[in-house]
Structure formats: C-alpha cells, structure tokens
Amino acid sequence: MPQNKLSIAFYNLENLFDTINDPNILDDAFTPKGELGWNASRYAEKLTKLSRVIAKIGRAETGSAPAILGVAEVENKKVLRDLVTTEALQHLHYNFVHHNSPDERGIDTALLYRKDVFEVFESRSYSLHISNVEGLRDYTRDILYVHGKLDAIEVFILVNHWPSRREGVELSNPKRIAAAKRNREIIAEINARHPEARILIMGDFNDDPQSEAVREYLVSTDFYNPMIFLLTRYAGSLTHRGDWYLFDQIILSPNWMKAYDNPLEYVKSVIYNPEYLKEQEGRFKGNPLRTYAGDNYLGGASDHFPVYVVFKKEN
C-alpha cells in the first residue's frame, strides 16, 4: 500500500451523544427516557459504525486512516474517548482536541489526530457572537483552533460548524457571513505571526462552496476550495428534500498547492460515499443512511458523508 501519501478528513457525526442526562444542555431526547429512545445499545452501535467508517476514509489512496479528522456534533470528551477506543480505531492511536462550546444543544467540534503523525502545539476555541431575531445572543458552536506539526510540517487548523439554515436560508445567511468573518480574523492573527502559514479550514459550513458566505467572505482570493468541483445534482455530502448539498468542506491556503519544493502537496479531494453508508431502497435510495429520521430510528452512521483531501509527501 502507498506510504508516501496521507489524508485529512472532516465528518459530521450526527448527534454523537452519550446516554447520560446533562442538566446544562438540551440533551434530554438523547437519554433512555427521552423521545428518541436513545440507550446504551444504540450508542454502542453508532460508535461501532462511525469508527469503522473513520478507519476506512482515505485508505484506498494512502494505506491508512486519516492523519487528522475534524468532527462536528459531538457532545463531550466522553464520546470522543469512547470513539477512539473502539475496536476499529484503538490500534490507530488517535488522540483528540476538544473544548466545550456554548451551543444550547451541547454539540461541539473536535479534532482527532493520529499521534504517530501529528503533534499538537496549542489549541483554543474562538467564540462567535451572533444574535437571533429578538436581538438576544444566539449561542452557537465555537471555532476550534489547533496549531501543530503534521509529518514535520507546521500547520494551523480551524474546525467549524456554522449556524444552521433552520430559520430559512436568507434569514440565517448573515449568521454564516459572521462566522466567515470570524474565521478571517483568526487567519489574520495567524498570518501576522506566521506569514507563510499552512492553513486548513474545515467544517460543516451549512453552506455550499458557491454560497455567498463561503465564496465571498471566507475563501476570497487567498485560499483554494478544492470541494468546489465535487457538488453535482447527483452527489454531495448530504441531502435535503431530494437535493444534494456539500456543506462539509476542507479549504486550503495556496501553499498546499505548490508543485515544487513542497513537502506535502495537495493531490485530490473526495466525498467518501461507499454503498454501505447509503440507503439501499425506497425513495431515499442513495442518500446517507442516517441514525434518525425525525423520531424514527434507522440505525445508520450519520446523515452526512465524510469528505477528505489527499496529500503527497515529497520523496
């Protein structure tokens, strides 16, 4: 198997909650007495399925699981510990970075990394201050910042989960523009200290590559979004009412793209969507097989497909 390549991935894990009621967040539905009937066996099954997916992401190209994996919709450190110690992942020696964010539902972002190829120097969370229609603060996910060394290369990673479209695309659009601007503030801080910084912006943006917040406010002219070519009428990372979307993206500073003197060179980007992650029949055939459809338990891994990018190491 090829050893001169590695992958970096992002995966929205669709409400990875434990079964314990936390009085500080809105997790009542994900308890044994809640309306979803979330229990130890369903939790264990979801962990098993997610871990098997993660172990296979990028394996065809690199011979191994992702060096780095950004995740969204995780409740706490416990679920991350439970995930990285599953049978499918424990031998890969993943560790993780996680900071609690103020999201009312209690869902956070995190970064998993293989300790053999990535070393964390520092991490912190950056809050996003936005308001709802009543003018009150809308508590949403923080942006996770991680600075470290990947295969001897210094890198800076921002993991995002932007405000949803629940209120409607147009009404919620200013919130995602605010999230894009917050990323740009962090990027300016990084570049002020490290002018040649290699930066990865990843996440569930609740927007497509061509959406205003991503295209105009985040990527601008100094970043490259390799995901822009992956979204079609027939493929994306999630579906809604029969349409495909590519909310899950990994965006690169241009120094990943250099074709010479580049110790880690971008090769390609991929939506990981094998048949075993899809609905097999009926009107939703081909969609991601989700854990829940409303209150109905389907037992799938997630309502999103993971995405990943492949890099080639310089010989």
C-alpha positions in Angstrom: 0.0 0.0 0.0 1.2 3.6 -0.7 3.1 5.1 2.2 4.0 8.4 0.5 0.5 9.9 0.9 -1.7 10.9 3.8 -5.3 12.1 4.2 -7.1 14.8 6.2 -10.8 14.4 6.7 -13.9 16.0 8.1 -17.1 14.2 9.3 -20.3 15.4 10.8 -21.2 12.6 13.2 -24.9 13.4 13.5 -25.6 13.9 17.2 -23.0 11.8 18.9 -24.4 11.9 22.4 -23.8 9.6 25.3 -26.9 8.4 27.2 -26.3 10.5 30.4 -28.5 13.5 31.0 -26.5 16.7 31.3 -28.6 19.4 33.0 -26.6 22.2 31.3 -27.6 21.3 27.7 -30.7 20.3 25.7 -29.8 16.6 25.5 -33.0 15.1 27.1 -34.0 13.5 23.8 -30.7 11.5 23.8 -31.4 9.7 27.1 -33.1 6.3 27.7 -36.2 8.2 28.9 -36.2 10.7 26.0 -38.5 10.6 23.0 -35.8 9.1 20.8 -35.3 6.1 23.0 -31.5 6.6 23.0 -29.9 3.8 25.0 -26.6 2.0 25.6 -27.0 -0.5 22.8 -27.9 2.2 20.2 -25.0 4.3 21.4 -22.6 1.4 21.1 -23.9 0.5 17.7 -23.4 4.1 16.5 -19.8 4.2 17.9 -19.0 0.9 16.1 -20.4 2.1 12.8 -18.7 5.5 12.9 -15.4 4.0 13.9 -15.4 1.6 11.0 -16.1 4.4 8.6 -13.3 6.5 10.0 -10.8 3.6 9.8 -11.6 3.3 6.0 -11.6 7.0 5.0 -8.7 7.6 2.5 -7.4 4.1 3.0 -7.5 3.3 -0.7 -5.1 6.1 -1.6 -2.9 6.2 1.5 -3.0 2.7 3.0 -4.1 4.1 6.4 -6.9 6.0 8.2 -6.8 9.9 8.2 -3.9 11.5 9.9 -6.3 14.2 11.0 -10.1 14.2 11.3 -12.2 17.2 12.1 -15.6 16.3 13.5 -18.9 18.1 14.3 -21.9 17.2 16.5 -20.0 15.6 19.4 -21.4 16.1 22.9 -18.3 15.9 25.1 -14.9 14.4 25.8 -16.5 11.1 26.9 -18.0 10.4 23.5 -14.7 11.1 21.9 -12.8 8.8 24.3 -15.4 6.1 23.6 -15.0 6.6 19.8 -11.1 6.5 19.7 -11.1 3.4 21.9 -13.4 1.3 19.8 -12.1 -1.9 18.3 -11.7 -0.4 14.8 -9.7 2.7 16.0 -7.8 1.7 19.1 -4.8 0.3 17.3 -4.5 3.6 15.3 -3.7 5.5 18.5 -5.9 8.5 17.9 -6.0 11.3 20.4 -8.3 14.4 20.2 -8.6 18.1 20.9 -11.9 19.3 22.3 -13.2 22.5 24.0 -16.7 22.9 25.3 -18.7 25.5 23.3 -21.8 27.3 24.4 -24.2 25.7 21.9 -27.6 25.2 23.6 -27.9 21.6 22.2 -24.4 20.8 23.6 -22.9 19.8 20.2 -19.3 20.8 19.7 -16.5 20.4 17.1 -13.3 18.5 17.8 -10.1 17.3 16.1 -9.0 13.7 16.1 -5.4 13.0 15.2 -3.0 10.1 14.9 -0.3 10.6 17.4 2.3 9.0 15.1 2.0 11.7 12.5 0.6 14.8 14.3 1.8 16.7 17.4 -0.3 19.4 19.0 1.5 22.6 20.0 -1.5 24.7 21.1 -5.3 24.8 20.8 -8.1 27.1 21.8 -11.7 27.9 20.9 -12.9 31.2 19.4 -16.5 32.2 20.2 -18.9 33.5 17.6 -21.2 36.3 18.8 -24.4 36.5 16.8 -28.0 37.4 17.6 -31.4 35.9 17.0 -34.4 37.8 15.6 -35.3 39.1 19.1 -31.8 40.6 19.4 -30.7 38.1 22.0 -27.4 36.2 21.8 -27.7 33.1 19.7 -25.4 30.6 21.3 -23.7 28.6 18.7 -20.6 26.4 18.1 -17.1 27.9 18.8 -14.4 27.7 16.1 -11.7 25.3 17.2 -8.2 26.4 16.5 -5.3 23.8 16.6 -1.7 24.6 15.8 0.6 21.6 15.4 3.1 19.7 13.4 2.0 17.2 10.7 4.7 14.9 9.4 7.3 17.6 10.3 5.3 20.4 8.7 3.8 23.2 10.9 0.1 23.6 10.2 -2.8 25.6 11.5 -6.3 24.1 11.5 -9.7 25.7 12.1 -12.7 23.4 12.7 -16.1 24.9 12.1 -19.8 24.1 12.4 -21.6 27.2 11.2 -25.2 28.3 12.2 -27.9 26.2 10.5 -30.4 27.1 7.9 -33.3 26.2 10.2 -34.8 29.7 10.1 -34.5 29.8 6.3 -31.5 30.3 4.0 -31.9 34.1 3.6 -32.8 34.9 7.2 -29.9 32.8 8.6 -27.3 33.9 5.9 -26.0 36.9 8.0 -25.0 34.4 10.8 -22.9 32.4 8.4 -21.3 35.5 7.0 -20.4 36.5 10.6 -18.9 33.0 11.0 -16.8 33.5 7.8 -15.6 36.9 9.1 -14.6 35.4 12.4 -12.5 32.9 10.6 -10.8 35.7 8.6 -10.0 37.5 11.9 -8.3 34.3 13.2 -6.5 33.8 9.9 -5.2 37.4 10.1 -3.9 36.7 13.6 -2.1 33.5 12.3 -0.6 35.3 9.3 0.6 38.2 11.5 2.8 35.7 13.4 3.4 33.2 10.6 3.3 34.9 7.2 3.9 31.6 5.3 1.4 29.6 7.5 -0.1 26.4 6.1 -3.8 26.7 7.0 -6.7 24.2 6.7 -10.2 25.5 7.2 -12.6 22.6 7.6 -16.1 22.0 8.8 -19.8 21.8 8.2 -20.5 25.3 6.9 -24.2 24.8 6.4 -23.4 26.4 3.0 -22.2 25.1 -0.3 -18.8 26.1 -1.9 -20.7 28.6 -4.1 -22.7 30.1 -1.3 -22.1 33.8 -0.5 -20.6 33.3 3.0 -18.1 30.7 1.8 -17.2 32.1 -1.7 -17.2 35.9 -0.9 -16.3 36.1 2.8 -14.2 33.0 3.6 -12.2 31.8 0.6 -11.7 35.2 -1.1 -8.7 35.2 -3.4 -6.1 33.9 -1.0 -7.5 30.4 -0.3 -8.4 27.5 -2.5 -11.6 25.4 -2.1 -11.0 22.0 -3.8 -14.5 21.0 -2.9 -16.0 23.3 -5.4 -16.0 20.7 -8.2 -17.5 17.9 -6.1 -21.1 19.1 -5.8 -23.4 18.0 -8.6 -27.1 17.3 -9.0 -26.3 13.7 -8.1 -23.6 13.9 -5.4 -22.8 15.8 -2.3 -22.2 15.2 1.4 -25.9 15.4 2.5 -29.4 15.7 1.1 -32.4 17.7 2.0 -35.8 17.3 0.3 -34.3 15.5 -2.7 -31.5 17.9 -3.3 -27.7 17.4 -2.8 -25.6 19.8 -0.8 -21.9 20.0 0.1 -21.9 21.7 3.5 -18.8 19.6 4.5 -15.6 21.1 3.1 -11.9 21.4 3.6 -10.3 24.6 2.3 -6.6 25.2 1.8 -4.1 28.0 1.9 -2.4 28.1 -1.5 1.0 26.8 -0.2 -0.5 23.3 -0.1 -0.9 23.5 -3.9 2.8 24.3 -4.9 4.1 21.8 -7.5 7.7 22.1 -6.4 9.7 22.2 -3.1 6.5 21.1 -1.4 6.9 18.6 1.4 3.1 18.0 1.5 1.4 18.6 -1.8 -2.4 18.5 -2.4 -3.4 15.7 -4.7 -7.2 15.5 -4.7 -10.4 15.8 -2.7 -13.1 13.2 -2.3 -16.6 12.6 -0.8 -16.4 9.2 0.9 -19.7 7.7 0.0 -19.4 3.9 -0.4 -22.6 1.9 -0.8 -22.6 0.6 2.8 -23.2 4.2 4.0 -26.3 4.7 1.8 -30.0 3.9 1.9 -30.4 0.8 -0.1 -34.0 1.0 -1.3 -37.1 3.2 -1.5 -37.5 6.9 -2.4 -34.4 7.8 -0.4 -32.1 5.2 -2.1 -28.6 6.6 -2.3 -29.0 9.1 0.5 -26.8 8.8 3.6 -28.2 6.2 5.9 -28.8 8.4 9.0 -29.1 7.4 12.6 -32.6 9.0 13.0 -35.1 10.4 10.5 -37.1 12.6 12.8 -38.0 10.3 15.8 -37.6 7.2 13.7 -34.5 5.2 14.5 -32.8 4.0 11.3 -29.5 2.9 12.8 -27.2 4.4 10.2 -23.8 6.0 10.9 -24.6 9.6 10.1 -26.8 11.9 7.9 -23.6 13.3 6.3 -20.9 11.6 4.2 -17.4 12.4 5.3 -15.1 14.3 3.0 -11.3 14.2 2.7 -8.2 15.5 0.9 -5.1 13.5 -0.1 -1.6 14.9 0.2 1.6 13.6 -1.4 4.8 13.6 0.7 7.9 14.8 -1.0 10.4 11.9 -1.5 
